[in-house]
Amino acid sequence: MILEGRLQTPMRPGTYKDRANRAGGTEFVAPELVRGTLSQGFAFYRSLDHSFARALYLMFLVAEVHPFIDGNGRVERAWAFTASIPFEVFDTALATLRACHAFEQPVEAKLIAPHRGQA
């Protein structure tokens, strides 16, 4: 959905890269190593306890690997955002969005914010 408006472009946002990519003097992970690198990266991600640490790590992972032909920044921000939200809040928000989409009308949502100090 984030990349929906650009899916018809030649850049194919959100598609795993099939050629090397670079920014300035930085060359990113080779295409044949992307899936394995992400797999190992997500294994480490699952070991992190704090939502802020998870969000920062996902941003770092996508920025360093640059796994997609286009859309890396948008995916990075979306993953970091979802990683930073407590699961109870995210599940409620997602259910509300689905309900709004299904019924095409506003649905009241009561989100419970975490207490200070909680992840």
VMD Tcl script that builds the backbone (N, CA, C; Angstrom):
set m [mol new atoms 357]
animate dup $m
set s [atomselect $m all]
$s set {name element resname resid chain x y z} {
  {N N MET 1 A 0.823 -1.170 0.000}
  {CA C MET 1 A 0.000 0.000 0.000}
  {C C MET 1 A 0.882 1.254 0.000}
  {N N ILE 2 A 1.987 1.242 0.720}
  {CA C ILE 2 A 2.863 2.403 0.797}
  {C C ILE 2 A 3.415 2.746 -0.581}
  {N N LEU 3 A 3.721 1.738 -1.354}
  {CA C LEU 3 A 4.357 1.950 -2.647}
  {C C LEU 3 A 3.382 1.820 -3.805}
  {N N GLU 4 A 2.104 1.688 -3.494}
  {CA C GLU 4 A 1.091 1.397 -4.499}
  {C C GLU 4 A 1.103 2.363 -5.677}
  {N N GLY 5 A 1.274 3.644 -5.421}
  {CA C GLY 5 A 1.241 4.637 -6.488}
  {C C GLY 5 A 2.420 4.546 -7.436}
  {N N ARG 6 A 3.486 3.859 -7.029}
  {CA C ARG 6 A 4.683 3.793 -7.865}
  {C C ARG 6 A 4.935 2.405 -8.438}
  {N N LEU 7 A 4.037 1.473 -8.216}
  {CA C LEU 7 A 4.282 0.103 -8.665}
  {C C LEU 7 A 4.389 -0.028 -10.172}
  {N N GLN 8 A 3.827 0.908 -10.903}
  {CA C GLN 8 A 3.861 0.826 -12.360}
  {C C GLN 8 A 5.093 1.491 -12.958}
  {N N THR 9 A 5.960 2.053 -12.111}
  {CA C THR 9 A 7.157 2.720 -12.618}
  {C C THR 9 A 8.224 1.682 -12.956}
  {N N PRO 10 A 9.178 2.050 -13.786}
  {CA C PRO 10 A 10.247 1.107 -14.126}
  {C C PRO 10 A 11.136 0.757 -12.928}
  {N N MET 11 A 11.074 1.550 -11.836}
  {CA C MET 11 A 11.930 1.298 -10.685}
  {C C MET 11 A 11.469 0.109 -9.843}
  {N N ARG 12 A 10.236 -0.309 -9.944}
  {CA C ARG 12 A 9.673 -1.457 -9.207}
  {C C ARG 12 A 9.942 -1.370 -7.704}
  {N N PRO 13 A 9.391 -0.352 -7.010}
  {CA C PRO 13 A 9.638 -0.196 -5.583}
  {C C PRO 13 A 9.193 -1.412 -4.777}
  {N N GLY 14 A 9.967 -1.769 -3.767}
  {CA C GLY 14 A 9.651 -2.898 -2.904}
  {C C GLY 14 A 10.072 -4.243 -3.464}
  {N N THR 15 A 10.648 -4.270 -4.660}
  {CA C THR 15 A 11.129 -5.509 -5.274}
  {C C THR 15 A 12.595 -5.689 -4.902}
  {N N TYR 16 A 12.954 -6.912 -4.501}
  {CA C TYR 16 A 14.363 -7.167 -4.171}
  {C C TYR 16 A 15.249 -6.791 -5.356}
  {N N LYS 17 A 16.376 -6.199 -5.041}
  {CA C LYS 17 A 17.279 -5.753 -6.104}
  {C C LYS 17 A 17.878 -6.948 -6.847}
  {N N ASP 18 A 18.134 -6.743 -8.127}
  {CA C ASP 18 A 18.732 -7.789 -8.955}
  {C C ASP 18 A 20.099 -7.357 -9.486}
  {N N ARG 19 A 20.546 -6.189 -9.026}
  {CA C ARG 19 A 21.869 -5.691 -9.403}
  {C C ARG 19 A 22.425 -4.885 -8.227}
  {N N ALA 20 A 23.721 -4.718 -8.212}
  {CA C ALA 20 A 24.367 -3.971 -7.129}
  {C C ALA 20 A 23.876 -2.531 -7.123}
  {N N ASN 21 A 23.800 -1.964 -5.930}
  {CA C ASN 21 A 23.425 -0.562 -5.830}
  {C C ASN 21 A 24.378 0.150 -4.876}
  {N N ARG 22 A 24.488 1.457 -5.061}
  {CA C ARG 22 A 25.405 2.252 -4.250}
  {C C ARG 22 A 24.874 3.663 -4.119}
  {N N ALA 23 A 25.378 4.345 -3.102}
  {CA C ALA 23 A 25.085 5.762 -2.895}
  {C C ALA 23 A 26.416 6.425 -2.595}
  {N N GLY 24 A 26.851 7.300 -3.486}
  {CA C GLY 24 A 28.168 7.912 -3.330}
  {C C GLY 24 A 29.243 6.834 -3.360}
  {N N GLY 25 A 30.063 6.799 -2.344}
  {CA C GLY 25 A 31.120 5.799 -2.273}
  {C C GLY 25 A 30.720 4.544 -1.525}
  {N N THR 26 A 29.463 4.462 -1.089}
  {CA C THR 26 A 28.994 3.304 -0.320}
  {C C THR 26 A 28.354 2.282 -1.229}
  {N N GLU 27 A 28.892 1.085 -1.246}
  {CA C GLU 27 A 28.281 -0.013 -1.989}
  {C C GLU 27 A 27.548 -0.893 -0.996}
  {N N PHE 28 A 26.304 -1.205 -1.296}
  {CA C PHE 28 A 25.460 -1.965 -0.378}
  {C C PHE 28 A 25.634 -3.467 -0.584}
  {N N VAL 29 A 24.949 -4.247 0.217}
  {CA C VAL 29 A 25.037 -5.706 0.165}
  {C C VAL 29 A 24.727 -6.208 -1.246}
  {N N ALA 30 A 25.515 -7.160 -1.719}
  {CA C ALA 30 A 25.324 -7.733 -3.061}
  {C C ALA 30 A 23.956 -8.407 -3.158}
  {N N PRO 31 A 23.306 -8.335 -4.316}
  {CA C PRO 31 A 21.964 -8.904 -4.471}
  {C C PRO 31 A 21.840 -10.358 -4.016}
  {N N GLU 32 A 22.846 -11.170 -4.309}
  {CA C GLU 32 A 22.757 -12.592 -3.937}
  {C C GLU 32 A 22.879 -12.826 -2.429}
  {N N LEU 33 A 23.263 -11.800 -1.680}
  {CA C LEU 33 A 23.417 -11.932 -0.224}
  {C C LEU 33 A 22.291 -11.253 0.565}
  {N N VAL 34 A 21.378 -10.590 -0.131}
  {CA C VAL 34 A 20.334 -9.809 0.536}
  {C C VAL 34 A 19.438 -10.673 1.417}
  {N N ARG 35 A 18.872 -11.727 0.878}
  {CA C ARG 35 A 17.915 -12.540 1.652}
  {C C ARG 35 A 18.563 -13.161 2.883}
  {N N GLY 36 A 19.765 -13.671 2.751}
  {CA C GLY 36 A 20.467 -14.253 3.892}
  {C C GLY 36 A 20.819 -13.213 4.935}
  {N N THR 37 A 21.235 -12.035 4.472}
  {CA C THR 37 A 21.575 -10.950 5.392}
  {C C THR 37 A 20.335 -10.498 6.153}
  {N N LEU 38 A 19.226 -10.343 5.455}
  {CA C LEU 38 A 17.983 -9.954 6.128}
  {C C LEU 38 A 17.522 -11.044 7.094}
  {N N SER 39 A 17.650 -12.288 6.701}
  {CA C SER 39 A 17.256 -13.393 7.574}
  {C C SER 39 A 18.045 -13.365 8.881}
  {N N GLN 40 A 19.350 -13.202 8.782}
  {CA C GLN 40 A 20.177 -13.112 9.993}
  {C C GLN 40 A 19.871 -11.837 10.769}
  {N N GLY 41 A 19.617 -10.755 10.048}
  {CA C GLY 41 A 19.270 -9.499 10.705}
  {C C GLY 41 A 17.975 -9.596 11.488}
  {N N PHE 42 A 16.977 -10.268 10.918}
  {CA C PHE 42 A 15.706 -10.420 11.623}
  {C C PHE 42 A 15.840 -11.362 12.817}
  {N N ALA 43 A 16.737 -12.314 12.742}
  {CA C ALA 43 A 16.985 -13.190 13.899}
  {C C ALA 43 A 17.493 -12.349 15.070}
  {N N PHE 44 A 18.418 -11.431 14.792}
  {CA C PHE 44 A 18.914 -10.547 15.843}
  {C C PHE 44 A 17.811 -9.603 16.316}
  {N N TYR 45 A 17.031 -9.070 15.390}
  {CA C TYR 45 A 15.920 -8.158 15.710}
  {C C TYR 45 A 14.987 -8.794 16.734}
  {N N ARG 46 A 14.677 -10.065 16.550}
  {CA C ARG 46 A 13.763 -10.748 17.471}
  {C C ARG 46 A 14.333 -10.870 18.879}
  {N N SER 47 A 15.631 -10.727 19.027}
  {CA C SER 47 A 16.242 -10.826 20.362}
  {C C SER 47 A 16.191 -9.503 21.126}
  {N N LEU 48 A 15.839 -8.415 20.451}
  {CA C LEU 48 A 15.799 -7.109 21.106}
  {C C LEU 48 A 14.510 -6.961 21.910}
  {N N ASP 49 A 14.640 -6.446 23.123}
  {CA C ASP 49 A 13.482 -6.358 24.017}
  {C C ASP 49 A 12.735 -5.031 23.951}
  {N N HIS 50 A 13.415 -3.970 23.672}
  {CA C HIS 50 A 12.795 -2.646 23.728}
  {C C HIS 50 A 12.347 -2.193 22.343}
  {N N SER 51 A 11.141 -1.633 22.263}
  {CA C SER 51 A 10.589 -1.233 20.968}
  {C C SER 51 A 11.444 -0.165 20.283}
  {N N PHE 52 A 12.039 0.738 21.060}
  {CA C PHE 52 A 12.886 1.767 20.461}
  {C C PHE 52 A 14.128 1.143 19.832}
  {N N ALA 53 A 14.716 0.167 20.512}
  {CA C ALA 53 A 15.887 -0.535 19.970}
  {C C ALA 53 A 15.506 -1.283 18.698}
  {N N ARG 54 A 14.325 -1.907 18.682}
  {CA C ARG 54 A 13.875 -2.623 17.481}
  {C C ARG 54 A 13.695 -1.663 16.316}
  {N N ALA 55 A 13.093 -0.498 16.586}
  {CA C ALA 55 A 12.864 0.491 15.529}
  {C C ALA 55 A 14.185 0.993 14.948}
  {N N LEU 56 A 15.128 1.343 15.823}
  {CA C LEU 56 A 16.431 1.816 15.341}
  {C C LEU 56 A 17.166 0.737 14.563}
  {N N TYR 57 A 17.094 -0.493 15.060}
  {CA C TYR 57 A 17.803 -1.575 14.383}
  {C C TYR 57 A 17.231 -1.822 12.984}
  {N N LEU 58 A 15.907 -1.790 12.841}
  {CA C LEU 58 A 15.321 -1.998 11.511}
  {C C LEU 58 A 15.728 -0.890 10.553}
  {N N MET 59 A 15.780 0.341 11.051}
  {CA C MET 59 A 16.222 1.439 10.192}
  {C C MET 59 A 17.671 1.209 9.750}
  {N N PHE 60 A 18.512 0.796 10.685}
  {CA C PHE 60 A 19.908 0.501 10.373}
  {C C PHE 60 A 20.013 -0.638 9.360}
  {N N LEU 61 A 19.253 -1.706 9.581}
  {CA C LEU 61 A 19.317 -2.880 8.708}
  {C C LEU 61 A 18.977 -2.519 7.261}
  {N N VAL 62 A 17.881 -1.832 7.059}
  {CA C VAL 62 A 17.476 -1.476 5.690}
  {C C VAL 62 A 18.463 -0.472 5.083}
  {N N ALA 63 A 18.927 0.482 5.892}
  {CA C ALA 63 A 19.871 1.483 5.375}
  {C C ALA 63 A 21.184 0.835 4.956}
  {N N GLU 64 A 21.649 -0.152 5.686}
  {CA C GLU 64 A 22.917 -0.800 5.377}
  {C C GLU 64 A 22.813 -1.824 4.253}
  {N N VAL 65 A 21.702 -2.545 4.210}
  {CA C VAL 65 A 21.532 -3.602 3.200}
  {C C VAL 65 A 21.009 -3.015 1.888}
  {N N HIS 66 A 20.096 -2.044 1.980}
  {CA C HIS 66 A 19.425 -1.485 0.800}
  {C C HIS 66 A 18.918 -2.630 -0.094}
  {N N PRO 67 A 17.972 -3.423 0.430}
  {CA C PRO 67 A 17.567 -4.651 -0.257}
  {C C PRO 67 A 16.702 -4.470 -1.505}
  {N N PHE 68 A 16.137 -3.301 -1.695}
  {CA C PHE 68 A 15.176 -3.118 -2.780}
  {C C PHE 68 A 15.720 -2.224 -3.890}
  {N N ILE 69 A 15.159 -2.400 -5.070}
  {CA C ILE 69 A 15.527 -1.574 -6.214}
  {C C ILE 69 A 15.147 -0.125 -5.933}
  {N N ASP 70 A 13.982 0.067 -5.360}
  {CA C ASP 70 A 13.480 1.393 -5.038}
  {C C ASP 70 A 12.589 1.256 -3.810}
  {N N GLY 71 A 12.445 2.319 -3.051}
  {CA C GLY 71 A 11.533 2.303 -1.912}
  {C C GLY 71 A 12.188 1.934 -0.591}
  {N N ASN 72 A 13.506 1.860 -0.539}
  {CA C ASN 72 A 14.187 1.476 0.694}
  {C C ASN 72 A 13.862 2.416 1.846}
  {N N GLY 73 A 13.859 3.710 1.604}
  {CA C GLY 73 A 13.573 4.680 2.659}
  {C C GLY 73 A 12.161 4.556 3.195}
  {N N ARG 74 A 11.198 4.359 2.303}
  {CA C ARG 74 A 9.804 4.210 2.744}
  {C C ARG 74 A 9.611 2.933 3.539}
  {N N VAL 75 A 10.221 1.842 3.079}
  {CA C VAL 75 A 10.123 0.581 3.816}
  {C C VAL 75 A 10.811 0.717 5.168}
  {N N GLU 76 A 11.968 1.353 5.175}
  {CA C GLU 76 A 12.713 1.584 6.418}
  {C C GLU 76 A 11.852 2.327 7.430}
  {N N ARG 77 A 11.223 3.403 7.025}
  {CA C ARG 77 A 10.390 4.190 7.948}
  {C C ARG 77 A 9.152 3.414 8.386}
  {N N ALA 78 A 8.537 2.685 7.477}
  {CA C ALA 78 A 7.343 1.912 7.839}
  {C C ALA 78 A 7.685 0.807 8.835}
  {N N TRP 79 A 8.766 0.072 8.586}
  {CA C TRP 79 A 9.174 -0.997 9.512}
  {C C TRP 79 A 9.532 -0.426 10.869}
  {N N ALA 80 A 10.277 0.687 10.883}
  {CA C ALA 80 A 10.676 1.306 12.151}
  {C C ALA 80 A 9.450 1.780 12.920}
  {N N PHE 81 A 8.500 2.363 12.201}
  {CA C PHE 81 A 7.281 2.840 12.858}
  {C C PHE 81 A 6.516 1.688 13.497}
  {N N THR 82 A 6.314 0.621 12.751}
  {CA C THR 82 A 5.557 -0.501 13.304}
  {C C THR 82 A 6.314 -1.188 14.435}
  {N N ALA 83 A 7.642 -1.198 14.375}
  {CA C ALA 83 A 8.430 -1.808 15.447}
  {C C ALA 83 A 8.382 -0.986 16.723}
  {N N SER 84 A 8.106 0.308 16.601}
  {CA C SER 84 A 8.123 1.180 17.768}
  {C C SER 84 A 6.779 1.229 18.487}
  {N N ILE 85 A 5.754 0.637 17.908}
  {CA C ILE 85 A 4.422 0.665 18.507}
  {C C ILE 85 A 4.207 -0.602 19.321}
  {N N PRO 86 A 3.755 -0.475 20.573}
  {CA C PRO 86 A 3.432 -1.685 21.343}
  {C C PRO 86 A 2.404 -2.532 20.586}
  {N N PHE 87 A 2.542 -3.835 20.672}
  {CA C PHE 87 A 1.696 -4.734 19.886}
  {C C PHE 87 A 0.210 -4.507 20.130}
  {N N GLU 88 A -0.191 -4.224 21.376}
  {CA C GLU 88 A -1.612 -4.032 21.672}
  {C C GLU 88 A -2.164 -2.829 20.901}
  {N N VAL 89 A -1.402 -1.761 20.846}
  {CA C VAL 89 A -1.826 -0.559 20.136}
  {C C VAL 89 A -1.858 -0.828 18.637}
  {N N PHE 90 A -0.816 -1.474 18.120}
  {CA C PHE 90 A -0.747 -1.762 16.691}
  {C C PHE 90 A -1.905 -2.656 16.259}
  {N N ASP 91 A -2.194 -3.705 17.028}
  {CA C ASP 91 A -3.295 -4.608 16.684}
  {C C ASP 91 A -4.627 -3.878 16.667}
  {N N THR 92 A -4.847 -3.003 17.645}
  {CA C THR 92 A -6.091 -2.238 17.700}
  {C C THR 92 A -6.193 -1.291 16.512}
  {N N ALA 93 A -5.096 -0.601 16.207}
  {CA C ALA 93 A -5.093 0.336 15.080}
  {C C ALA 93 A -5.327 -0.399 13.765}
  {N N LEU 94 A -4.669 -1.536 13.589}
  {CA C LEU 94 A -4.826 -2.309 12.361}
  {C C LEU 94 A -6.257 -2.823 12.221}
  {N N ALA 95 A -6.835 -3.305 13.295}
  {CA C ALA 95 A -8.222 -3.789 13.254}
  {C C ALA 95 A -9.172 -2.648 12.902}
  {N N THR 96 A -8.910 -1.462 13.438}
  {CA C THR 96 A -9.745 -0.299 13.147}
  {C C THR 96 A -9.641 0.090 11.672}
  {N N LEU 97 A -8.417 0.105 11.135}
  {CA C LEU 97 A -8.240 0.430 9.717}
  {C C LEU 97 A -8.943 -0.583 8.824}
  {N N ARG 98 A -8.838 -1.844 9.188}
  {CA C ARG 98 A -9.527 -2.879 8.390}
  {C C ARG 98 A -11.035 -2.695 8.445}
  {N N ALA 99 A -11.566 -2.372 9.621}
  {CA C ALA 99 A -13.006 -2.160 9.764}
  {C C ALA 99 A -13.452 -0.958 8.935}
  {N N CYS 100 A -12.690 0.114 8.980}
  {CA C CYS 100 A -13.028 1.298 8.177}
  {C C CYS 100 A -13.025 0.968 6.688}
  {N N HIS 101 A -12.047 0.206 6.271}
  {CA C HIS 101 A -11.946 -0.163 4.861}
  {C C HIS 101 A -13.118 -1.066 4.455}
  {N N ALA 102 A -13.456 -2.033 5.313}
  {CA C ALA 102 A -14.515 -2.984 4.985}
  {C C ALA 102 A -15.877 -2.308 4.913}
  {N N PHE 103 A -16.133 -1.373 5.809}
  {CA C PHE 103 A -17.448 -0.750 5.872}
  {C C PHE 103 A -17.498 0.625 5.225}
  {N N GLU 104 A -16.341 1.121 4.808}
  {CA C GLU 104 A -16.242 2.427 4.173}
  {C C GLU 104 A -16.921 3.522 4.986}
  {N N GLN 105 A -16.782 3.416 6.304}
  {CA C GLN 105 A -17.305 4.446 7.188}
  {C C GLN 105 A -16.414 4.536 8.418}
  {N N PRO 106 A -16.444 5.659 9.108}
  {CA C PRO 106 A -15.595 5.801 10.290}
  {C C PRO 106 A -15.975 4.801 11.382}
  {N N VAL 107 A -14.981 4.308 12.056}
  {CA C VAL 107 A -15.176 3.398 13.187}
  {C C VAL 107 A -14.380 3.971 14.345}
  {N N GLU 108 A -15.035 4.109 15.510}
  {CA C GLU 108 A -14.350 4.670 16.672}
  {C C GLU 108 A -13.328 3.669 17.204}
  {N N ALA 109 A -12.150 4.171 17.503}
  {CA C ALA 109 A -11.096 3.330 18.065}
  {C C ALA 109 A -10.640 3.922 19.378}
  {N N LYS 110 A -10.441 3.075 20.342}
  {CA C LYS 110 A -9.918 3.518 21.627}
  {C C LYS 110 A -8.553 2.877 21.797}
  {N N LEU 111 A -7.529 3.670 21.510}
  {CA C LEU 111 A -6.168 3.176 21.633}
  {C C LEU 111 A -5.681 3.402 23.042}
  {N N ILE 112 A -5.017 2.413 23.583}
  {CA C ILE 112 A -4.475 2.510 24.930}
  {C C ILE 112 A -2.996 2.804 24.815}
  {N N ALA 113 A -2.591 3.976 25.268}
  {CA C ALA 113 A -1.176 4.359 25.214}
  {C C ALA 113 A -0.427 3.649 26.334}
  {N N PRO 114 A 0.812 3.237 26.068}
  {CA C PRO 114 A 1.599 2.577 27.121}
  {C C PRO 114 A 1.934 3.563 28.231}
  {N N HIS 115 A 2.110 3.050 29.425}
  {CA C HIS 115 A 2.537 3.886 30.561}
  {C C HIS 115 A 3.964 4.331 30.312}
  {N N ARG 116 A 4.325 5.449 30.862}
  {CA C ARG 116 A 5.713 5.914 30.725}
  {C C ARG 116 A 6.656 4.862 31.244}
  {N N GLY 117 A 7.736 4.680 30.516}
  {CA C GLY 117 A 8.742 3.699 30.924}
  {C C GLY 117 A 8.516 2.327 30.324}
  {N N GLN 118 A 7.331 2.082 29.747}
  {CA C GLN 118 A 7.081 0.803 29.110}
  {C C GLN 118 A 7.490 0.861 27.660}
  {N N ALA 119 A 7.865 -0.286 27.132}
  {CA C ALA 119 A 8.240 -0.358 25.719}
  {C C ALA 119 A 7.003 -0.535 24.880}
}
mol reanalyze $m
mol bondsrecalc $m
mol representation Tube
mol addrep $m
